[in-house]
């Protein structure tokens, strides 16, 4: 079976480790389930995780499922959203580097940006969580159509 011949969609955007994981699922006897358009996981009354158009595998021996897809959070206010994003944020080079003086590059890119259509609180949350300038936070929020989690994830990856 070729790496690109996996059920559930186009494999061109998959990393090598994801391809290996998918092959391991098949070796364990897990079968791909087709026709799944959305998976919703409720952690509590206010925290909901959603996978749109996921690739789902099911164990033939038990009620065990493995899902591949992009996770987004729904139905949360800004405070809960930032706390949940912080839980899943992997430590990267920005957490190792001291948060002292802003770099010259950050000072140069902190020019006035059109903030129409972007909530001021959302900009503050993105700035704090991603440790970026106001202009980068506004640009990321506009690119993500106001989705705070997507903007933070884009800036931290």
C-alpha positions as CSV (number, residue, x, y, z in Angstrom):
1,X,0.0,0.0,0.0
2,X,1.4,3.4,-1.0
3,X,1.7,6.3,1.5
4,X,-0.7,8.3,-0.5
5,X,-3.2,5.5,-0.8
6,X,-4.8,6.0,2.6
7,X,-8.6,6.2,2.9
8,X,-10.1,9.4,4.1
9,X,-8.6,12.0,1.8
10,X,-5.5,13.6,0.2
11,X,-2.2,12.6,1.9
12,X,-0.2,15.5,0.4
13,X,-0.3,17.6,3.6
14,X,0.6,14.8,6.0
15,X,3.8,14.7,7.9
16,X,6.0,11.6,7.9
17,X,5.1,10.8,11.5
18,X,1.3,11.0,10.7
19,X,1.8,8.6,7.8
20,X,3.6,6.2,10.1
21,X,0.8,6.5,12.7
22,X,-1.8,5.8,10.1
23,X,0.0,2.6,8.9
24,X,0.3,1.5,12.6
25,X,-3.4,1.9,13.0
26,X,-4.0,-0.4,10.1
27,X,-1.5,-2.9,11.4
28,X,-3.4,-2.9,14.7
29,X,-6.5,-4.0,12.9
30,X,-8.2,-0.6,12.9
31,X,-10.4,0.1,10.0
32,X,-11.1,3.5,8.4
33,X,-14.6,4.8,8.8
34,X,-16.0,6.8,5.9
35,X,-18.7,9.4,5.9
36,X,-17.8,11.1,9.2
37,X,-18.2,14.9,8.7
38,X,-17.7,16.1,12.3
39,X,-16.6,14.9,15.7
40,X,-17.6,16.8,18.8
41,X,-16.0,16.2,22.2
42,X,-17.5,17.9,25.2
43,X,-15.1,18.3,28.1
44,X,-17.6,20.3,30.2
45,X,-20.7,22.4,29.7
46,X,-18.6,25.3,28.4
47,X,-15.7,23.5,26.7
48,X,-16.3,21.8,23.3
49,X,-13.7,20.5,20.9
50,X,-14.7,20.0,17.3
51,X,-12.9,18.2,14.4
52,X,-14.4,19.1,11.0
53,X,-14.0,16.5,8.3
54,X,-11.8,14.1,10.4
55,X,-10.3,10.8,9.3
56,X,-11.6,8.2,11.8
57,X,-10.3,4.7,12.5
58,X,-12.2,2.2,14.7
59,X,-10.9,-0.9,16.4
60,X,-12.5,-4.1,15.2
61,X,-12.2,-5.6,18.7
62,X,-13.6,-2.8,20.9
63,X,-15.3,0.6,20.9
64,X,-11.9,2.4,20.4
65,X,-11.6,5.2,18.0
66,X,-8.6,7.2,16.6
67,X,-9.3,10.5,14.9
68,X,-7.0,12.7,12.7
69,X,-7.9,16.3,12.0
70,X,-7.6,19.9,13.1
71,X,-9.2,20.5,16.5
72,X,-11.1,23.8,17.1
73,X,-12.8,25.0,20.2
74,X,-16.4,26.2,20.1
75,X,-18.8,27.9,22.5
76,X,-16.3,29.4,24.9
77,X,-15.7,33.0,26.2
78,X,-12.3,34.6,25.8
79,X,-11.1,33.7,29.3
80,X,-11.9,30.0,29.0
81,X,-10.5,30.0,25.5
82,X,-7.1,31.3,26.6
83,X,-6.9,28.8,29.5
84,X,-7.7,25.9,27.2
85,X,-5.3,27.1,24.5
86,X,-2.6,27.3,27.2
87,X,-3.2,23.7,28.2
88,X,-2.4,22.4,24.8
89,X,0.4,24.9,23.9
90,X,3.6,22.9,23.4
91,X,6.7,24.6,24.9
92,X,8.6,26.1,22.1
93,X,11.7,28.3,21.7
94,X,9.7,31.3,22.8
95,X,9.1,29.9,26.3
96,X,12.9,29.3,26.7
97,X,13.9,32.8,25.6
98,X,13.5,35.4,28.2
99,X,10.6,37.8,27.8
100,X,12.8,40.9,28.4
101,X,13.2,43.7,26.0
102,X,11.4,43.4,22.6
103,X,13.7,42.9,19.7
104,X,14.5,45.5,17.1
105,X,12.5,43.5,14.5
106,X,9.5,43.5,16.7
107,X,9.7,47.2,17.3
108,X,10.0,47.9,13.5
109,X,7.0,45.7,12.7
110,X,4.8,47.3,15.4
111,X,3.5,50.0,13.0
112,X,-0.2,51.1,13.0
113,X,-2.5,48.4,11.7
114,X,-6.1,48.8,10.8
115,X,-8.0,47.2,13.7
116,X,-11.5,47.5,12.3
117,X,-13.6,44.4,12.7
118,X,-11.3,43.0,15.5
119,X,-12.2,43.0,19.1
120,X,-9.7,44.7,21.4
121,X,-9.9,42.0,24.0
122,X,-9.2,39.3,21.4
123,X,-6.1,41.3,20.3
124,X,-4.9,41.4,23.9
125,X,-5.4,37.7,24.4
126,X,-3.5,36.8,21.2
127,X,-0.7,39.2,22.2
128,X,-0.4,37.6,25.6
129,X,-0.6,34.0,24.6
130,X,1.6,34.1,21.5
131,X,4.0,36.8,22.9
132,X,3.8,38.9,19.8
133,X,3.3,42.6,18.9
134,X,-0.1,44.2,18.5
135,X,0.3,44.4,14.8
136,X,1.1,40.7,14.4
137,X,-1.8,39.8,16.7
138,X,-4.3,41.9,14.6
139,X,-3.0,40.5,11.3
140,X,-3.3,36.9,12.6
141,X,-6.8,37.6,13.9
142,X,-7.9,39.0,10.6
143,X,-6.4,36.0,8.7
144,X,-8.2,33.6,11.0
145,X,-11.5,35.5,10.7
146,X,-11.5,36.4,14.4
147,X,-10.9,32.9,15.6
148,X,-8.6,33.4,18.6
149,X,-7.3,29.8,18.9
150,X,-6.5,29.6,15.2
151,X,-4.6,32.9,15.4
152,X,-2.6,31.8,18.5
153,X,-1.8,28.4,16.9
154,X,-0.7,30.1,13.7
155,X,1.6,32.5,15.5
156,X,3.1,29.8,17.8
157,X,3.8,27.2,15.2
